[in-house]
């Protein structure tokens, strides 16, 4: 998945728009975007949207409230009959929180849309200082756990920081560390790493640069806070026609040479990691099968 668009759980119109706007995943948010006094109304609205709004190709996840709020069980009970594709777990401290959530999903019988399917879990794994020391723990998260993502806002509050960006608007060291640990922890556990939000939804050039940097580093998708960000994120994380052609040539060259350890192509020496990256890129292109990035 490339794009993960948040929509406030107390706004039925925004949730319906998110599901139909072309995002790969619409995240109905019961956490940060909903005021404390509106939590019950948001649960009811999200449950209604899950049941009544056509999915339109998007998977639909629900971001529940974190374990430290004592609101999560009520969130899950409210949306259980709506058959969400997944749950986004905020403020995950370690794999222990994922295992605990998995138990609640089983206990409350929260079912996936497809018969026999599992409701997936995405853990936001960098929102407290303590969580950064546990990003190597998620390999034991079970088959529901699908991805890790990172966030800077809650982490900056936990660190007591005055800001999480420098004078040029770039993340400072602690947040670059959190981003890197999320990427490495996800890949080490065989999970998808999802890059955090780009806060200025009017800055399309900045978002494009942020997406391309994330793709370069190894992230497979990005969180979004506005529907206008979705086409840019999808475009950035869809392999370009040139990238696909190059990957095909690498795979074909290795095959023609009998799959040796090293080959030469266009004056460049390529080895097994190049072949593996080429195969993964072709798999992504087949998965998305959309208009190529020009």
Helices and strands as residue ranges (DSSP letters): E 3-8, H 12-20, E 25-29, G 36-38, H 39-52, E 59-63, G 67-69, H 72-79, G 80-82, E 86-89, H 95-107, E 120-124, G 130-134, G 138-140, E 145-149, H 153-159, H 173-188, E 192-195, H 204-217, E 221-224, H 227-237, H 241-256, E 262-265, E 268-271, H 272-288
